[in-house]
Every structure is written in C-alpha cells, then in structure tokens.
Amino acid sequence: MKKIDINKFDAEKLHFVSYKAIEENVSVPESFDPRLITHFNTENKVDIAFNIEEKLIRSQFDIEIATVSENEEQARTSLKFIFLFKCDNMEKLAKPLNDTAEIDASLGFAVSAISHSTARGILLIKLSDTVFADFILPIVKPKLPE
C-alpha cells in the first residue's frame, strides 16, 4: 500500500456539499427575563468521519448553550449540524488502515475549522430571535497534532 503524501492538502480540492440541522432544542422557562443574563456557558464538539472510497467527509458539530443569569431557572439550547464535504484528491491525503485510516492533519484541521466557522454563522441566524441572541460562538485557537 502506498504511503500518503503528507502536506498535499489543497483547499481548492475541498468542496462544501451540503448542510443539515439534525437537532434543535430550546428550553426557556416561562418567567425567564433575558435582561438578567450575564453570560453563557457552552460545550461544543466536532466529530469527523471519512469515506475514502467516495472521497466524502462528514462533520458533525454539536453545541449546548446555557444562560447564566439571576433568573431562578436557566434557558438552554442544544443544536446539532451535519456538514458534508467532498475532497477531490482524497487518495493523496488518506490511507485506509484496517478499521481506521491515516488522514493528513491539514485536511482534518481544515474540515474542523470550516465546520466551526460555518456553525458560528448558522447560530447567529438561528438564535437571533431567542434569548440567546447575544451569543456568538468564540473563535478558537486551532490545534494541529504534534
């Protein structure tokens, strides 16, 4: 089996194919006063799966947001998005290994960063008419494997 060509990632070969929201839950107590929100607590993650033969990449972005306020009960939301990408030169960036694969770190990093920033824009729109309207997904410092 041939070795993958490390650092052969080319952004022009990566295409955004589709987006789908698979979960959107918002819970706001009846007597909740949004003026009492001081900040938001968040937890988010990105899970990436590769279909090397089809040259497809599936990225799932999950986020949970909760208000921190003087209200008796807090508002919460949970959202999950799926992003589908196609990588024209996947054979140069990925090598199947039994039940796993060896993937060029630059490809994984790009998919993760694009998923995160695209989710930020979607959240701005989806949350704009809710008690979470002031929430903006923070910019994160990218981490590549060492």
Secondary structure, 3 states (H helix, E strand, C coil): CCCCCCCCCCHHHEEEEEEEEEEEEEECCCCCCHHHEEEEEEEEEEEEEEECCCCEEEEEEEEEEEEEECCCCCCEEEEEEEEEEEECCHHHHEEEECCEEEECHHHHHHHHHHHHHHHHHHHHHHCCCCCCCCCCCCCCCCCCCC
